[in-house]
Amino acid sequence: MHNWYLFSVIALLFLGTQRFLYKVAAEKHCSSALTTAVFMATVTLLSTVVFCATGGAVRSLPELLLLSLVNSASFALATISHIEALKRLPAGITFPLTRMSLVVVIVFSIVYFGERLALLQWFGILMGIAVVVILAQDARRGNRSDRNARIGFLFVVVCIFCGAIASISSKLAAESVNKAGFMALSYLLGTFFSLGIEKQWGQGLNTGRVKPALVIGAVMGVLNFVGFYAFLSALDNGPLSAIALITGMHFVIAIILSVLIYHERLSIRRSLGVGLTLLAVYLLRY
């Protein structure tokens, strides 16, 4: 088994559980911006501790700053948009739709990085995209004329493009800068971005309960720290297209947990999507 595949599966499990907490935050009506700020501050603290404990060195400060800035801004917007979308749309619709960012990432990987994949890996990628398309069909059953739903879909679009930018910048960072240093600086900047949104939109996105936001944000931070570090470790020597697809399937874990805990309906389409996801992840190991 390739090291990058093992790290990808670890990232899948931890990030999937973390993404489910987006749903929890939405159900508890937490402030999206505050939850995101606490989550990112937690990752910043943990990353800084690891960076200092391992005697990390910065090879190129300008490059580290640029990649951290791009990653933090895109990821903060993607996270806030994702939580806001979940407040307006079911998890079974929101999670697969936001994963359409995989298409952007895969195309970029092939064109920019010149990645070449084995035949079975191509089957895995096509199957992963099929999962997104199949699960996204549930969105057509909703009432698209509803204003609240339309706003939800707008947040989904923002999440798609910001998520793609975050993945691509992570690949560039994994190959050129210190991982813990990148995480510490990126999440520190992300914390400031989230707090800025918290202040700017005080009567909008960030209204909600404070105490649950603090607790959920902290737990999200611990899960994300492990998951994102594993993701960067995989990107260090593995193909972005395959790794992004494996970790991008984390929404299936979130859907399963939403069904178990919040009793959301598990339709035939969603059951098929879960099965195809497991097969896609398996094929990508070759």
VMD Tcl script that draws the C-alpha trace (Angstrom):
set ca {
  {0.00 0.00 0.00}
  {1.32 3.45 -0.94}
  {1.97 5.85 1.94}
  {-0.06 8.56 0.23}
  {-3.08 6.24 0.08}
  {-2.88 5.41 3.80}
  {-2.61 9.10 4.70}
  {-5.54 9.84 2.37}
  {-7.79 7.30 4.12}
  {-6.83 8.73 7.52}
  {-7.69 12.20 6.23}
  {-10.98 10.86 4.86}
  {-12.06 9.51 8.27}
  {-11.08 12.54 10.34}
  {-12.26 15.18 7.87}
  {-15.51 13.30 7.34}
  {-16.24 13.37 11.06}
  {-15.27 17.03 11.18}
  {-17.61 17.85 8.27}
  {-20.46 16.20 10.12}
  {-19.94 18.76 12.88}
  {-20.85 21.40 10.26}
  {-24.28 19.79 10.33}
  {-24.29 19.78 14.13}
  {-23.38 23.48 14.18}
  {-26.17 24.24 11.73}
  {-28.73 22.20 13.72}
  {-27.79 24.00 16.93}
  {-28.03 27.37 15.17}
  {-24.45 28.28 15.96}
  {-22.74 31.34 14.56}
  {-21.05 30.16 11.35}
  {-18.26 32.71 11.52}
  {-17.60 32.23 15.25}
  {-17.58 28.43 14.93}
  {-15.13 28.69 12.04}
  {-12.92 31.15 13.95}
  {-12.69 28.87 17.01}
  {-12.03 25.83 14.83}
  {-9.22 27.59 12.97}
  {-7.73 29.05 16.15}
  {-7.56 25.51 17.60}
  {-5.71 24.21 14.53}
  {-3.38 27.22 14.68}
  {-2.46 26.44 18.29}
  {-1.85 22.73 17.66}
  {0.16 23.40 14.48}
  {2.32 25.98 16.22}
  {3.11 23.52 19.00}
  {4.14 20.86 16.46}
  {6.17 23.37 14.44}
  {8.14 24.50 17.49}
  {8.52 21.00 18.96}
  {9.97 19.61 15.73}
  {12.30 22.54 15.16}
  {10.62 23.42 11.89}
  {12.42 25.71 9.46}
  {10.98 28.12 6.89}
  {12.70 27.77 3.52}
  {10.94 30.59 1.69}
  {8.97 33.10 3.77}
  {7.36 34.94 0.78}
  {6.14 31.66 -0.69}
  {4.83 30.51 2.69}
  {2.98 33.80 3.19}
  {1.41 33.77 -0.28}
  {0.23 30.15 -0.11}
  {-1.05 30.59 3.44}
  {-2.96 33.74 2.48}
  {-4.65 32.11 -0.52}
  {-5.42 28.92 1.38}
  {-6.76 30.61 4.49}
  {-9.05 33.01 2.63}
  {-10.49 30.32 0.36}
  {-10.91 27.75 3.13}
  {-12.53 30.20 5.55}
  {-15.08 31.26 2.90}
  {-15.69 27.63 1.92}
  {-16.30 26.61 5.55}
  {-18.68 29.47 6.35}
  {-20.55 28.99 3.05}
  {-20.87 25.26 3.76}
  {-22.41 25.78 7.19}
  {-24.78 28.44 5.85}
  {-25.85 26.11 3.02}
  {-26.58 23.36 5.58}
  {-28.92 25.75 7.40}
  {-31.04 25.94 4.23}
  {-30.60 22.57 2.52}
  {-30.50 18.92 3.71}
  {-27.07 17.37 4.36}
  {-27.75 14.74 1.68}
  {-27.96 17.51 -0.91}
  {-25.40 19.99 0.40}
  {-22.47 17.62 0.98}
  {-22.41 15.99 -2.49}
  {-23.03 19.27 -4.33}
  {-20.08 20.98 -2.65}
  {-17.87 18.09 -3.81}
  {-18.27 19.25 -7.41}
  {-15.07 21.13 -6.64}
  {-13.37 17.79 -7.37}
  {-13.95 18.31 -11.08}
  {-12.02 21.60 -10.97}
  {-9.21 20.02 -8.94}
  {-8.85 16.97 -11.20}
  {-8.73 19.03 -14.38}
  {-6.13 21.35 -12.83}
  {-4.07 18.36 -11.67}
  {-3.92 16.88 -15.16}
  {-3.26 20.16 -16.96}
  {-0.89 21.88 -14.52}
  {0.84 19.00 -12.75}
  {0.75 16.64 -15.71}
  {-0.45 13.78 -13.51}
  {-0.79 10.33 -15.09}
  {-2.98 7.73 -13.41}
  {-3.38 3.96 -13.81}
  {-6.48 2.58 -15.52}
  {-8.09 1.39 -12.27}
  {-7.47 4.80 -10.72}
  {-9.29 6.41 -13.65}
  {-12.21 4.07 -13.00}
  {-12.09 5.14 -9.36}
  {-12.15 8.83 -10.30}
  {-15.05 8.37 -12.73}
  {-16.93 6.41 -10.07}
  {-16.28 9.14 -7.52}
  {-17.66 11.79 -9.87}
  {-20.65 9.51 -10.52}
  {-21.30 9.45 -6.77}
  {-21.47 13.24 -6.69}
  {-23.81 13.34 -9.70}
  {-26.10 10.59 -8.32}
  {-26.44 12.19 -4.90}
  {-26.87 15.65 -6.39}
  {-30.00 14.43 -8.18}
  {-31.81 14.65 -4.85}
  {-31.54 18.41 -5.17}
  {-34.03 18.33 -8.03}
  {-36.70 17.06 -5.72}
  {-36.52 20.20 -3.62}
  {-38.56 23.31 -4.12}
  {-36.14 25.50 -6.03}
  {-38.57 28.39 -6.08}
  {-38.16 28.75 -2.34}
  {-36.04 31.80 -1.60}
  {-34.30 30.12 1.33}
  {-33.29 27.19 -0.89}
  {-31.99 29.53 -3.61}
  {-29.77 31.28 -1.07}
  {-28.57 27.86 0.05}
  {-27.56 26.93 -3.50}
  {-25.73 30.25 -3.84}
  {-23.64 29.36 -0.77}
  {-22.97 25.95 -2.35}
  {-21.53 27.60 -5.48}
  {-19.23 29.77 -3.36}
  {-18.14 26.68 -1.42}
  {-17.34 24.76 -4.63}
  {-14.94 27.30 -6.06}
  {-13.33 28.25 -2.76}
  {-12.88 24.57 -1.90}
  {-11.09 23.92 -5.20}
  {-8.70 26.83 -4.59}
  {-7.99 25.56 -1.07}
  {-7.11 22.05 -2.35}
  {-4.82 23.31 -5.10}
  {-2.97 25.70 -2.79}
  {-2.54 22.84 -0.30}
  {-0.85 20.70 -2.96}
  {1.57 23.52 -3.83}
  {2.32 24.06 -0.14}
  {2.86 20.35 0.59}
  {5.59 20.20 -2.05}
  {7.43 23.40 -1.17}
  {7.00 24.56 2.46}
  {7.00 23.17 6.01}
  {3.64 21.46 6.68}
  {3.19 22.49 10.32}
  {4.36 26.02 9.54}
  {1.93 26.26 6.63}
  {-0.94 24.99 8.75}
  {-0.13 27.35 11.62}
  {0.08 30.45 9.43}
  {-2.81 29.49 7.15}
  {-5.20 28.78 10.00}
  {-4.04 31.87 11.90}
  {-4.94 34.01 8.90}
  {-8.15 32.02 8.51}
  {-9.06 32.86 12.09}
  {-8.66 36.56 11.34}
  {-10.73 36.22 8.15}
  {-13.51 34.51 10.11}
  {-13.43 37.09 12.89}
  {-13.52 39.81 10.24}
  {-16.66 38.27 8.78}
  {-18.03 37.91 12.31}
  {-17.60 41.66 12.82}
  {-18.67 42.74 9.34}
  {-21.83 40.63 9.21}
  {-22.79 40.87 12.87}
  {-26.50 40.85 12.06}
  {-26.24 38.28 9.29}
  {-24.25 35.06 9.02}
  {-22.90 34.94 12.51}
  {-26.04 35.27 14.62}
  {-26.57 32.26 16.81}
  {-25.65 30.51 20.04}
  {-22.17 31.22 21.40}
  {-21.36 28.39 23.85}
  {-22.11 25.51 21.43}
  {-20.12 27.34 18.76}
  {-17.07 27.42 21.03}
  {-17.30 23.72 21.92}
  {-18.07 22.48 18.41}
  {-15.41 24.73 16.93}
  {-12.75 23.35 19.28}
  {-13.63 19.72 18.51}
  {-13.65 20.50 14.79}
  {-10.19 21.97 15.20}
  {-8.72 18.81 16.74}
  {-10.25 16.58 14.06}
  {-9.16 18.90 11.28}
  {-5.61 19.15 12.59}
  {-5.11 15.39 12.30}
  {-7.03 15.11 9.04}
  {-5.41 18.05 7.28}
  {-1.89 17.05 8.35}
  {-2.56 13.59 6.93}
  {-3.89 15.25 3.76}
  {-0.71 17.32 3.35}
  {1.44 14.24 4.04}
  {-0.37 12.41 1.25}
  {0.04 15.35 -1.14}
  {3.77 15.43 -0.44}
  {4.38 12.43 -2.71}
  {1.01 11.44 -4.18}
  {-1.26 12.56 -7.07}
  {-3.54 15.49 -6.23}
  {-6.36 14.16 -8.42}
  {-6.60 10.80 -6.60}
  {-5.95 12.20 -3.11}
  {-8.50 15.00 -3.56}
  {-11.09 12.47 -4.64}
  {-10.47 10.10 -1.71}
  {-10.55 12.83 0.91}
  {-13.36 14.57 -0.97}
  {-15.58 11.56 -0.32}
  {-15.73 12.60 3.34}
  {-19.25 13.87 2.79}
  {-20.45 10.25 2.71}
  {-19.36 9.85 6.34}
  {-21.22 13.06 7.17}
  {-24.35 11.77 5.40}
  {-24.20 8.44 7.26}
  {-23.83 10.20 10.62}
  {-26.68 12.58 9.70}
  {-28.90 9.57 9.00}
  {-27.94 7.84 12.25}
  {-28.13 10.87 14.53}
  {-30.61 13.25 12.88}
  {-32.65 10.52 11.15}
  {-32.36 12.06 7.71}
  {-33.85 9.89 5.00}
  {-31.41 7.46 3.34}
  {-32.84 7.09 -0.15}
  {-31.90 4.46 -2.72}
  {-29.72 7.06 -4.47}
  {-27.85 7.84 -1.28}
  {-27.38 4.17 -0.45}
  {-25.99 3.61 -3.94}
  {-23.72 6.61 -3.48}
  {-22.27 5.21 -0.26}
  {-21.55 1.87 -1.92}
  {-19.93 3.43 -4.97}
  {-17.81 5.64 -2.71}
  {-16.32 2.63 -0.94}
  {-15.55 1.02 -4.31}
  {-14.00 4.24 -5.68}
  {-11.72 4.61 -2.66}
  {-10.64 0.98 -3.02}
  {-9.80 1.35 -6.74}
  {-7.70 4.43 -6.11}
  {-5.26 2.44 -3.98}
  {-3.59 0.92 -7.06}
}
mol new
graphics top color blue
foreach p $ca { graphics top sphere $p radius 0.5 }
foreach p [lrange $ca 0 end-1] q [lrange $ca 1 end] { graphics top cylinder $p $q radius 0.2 }
display resetview
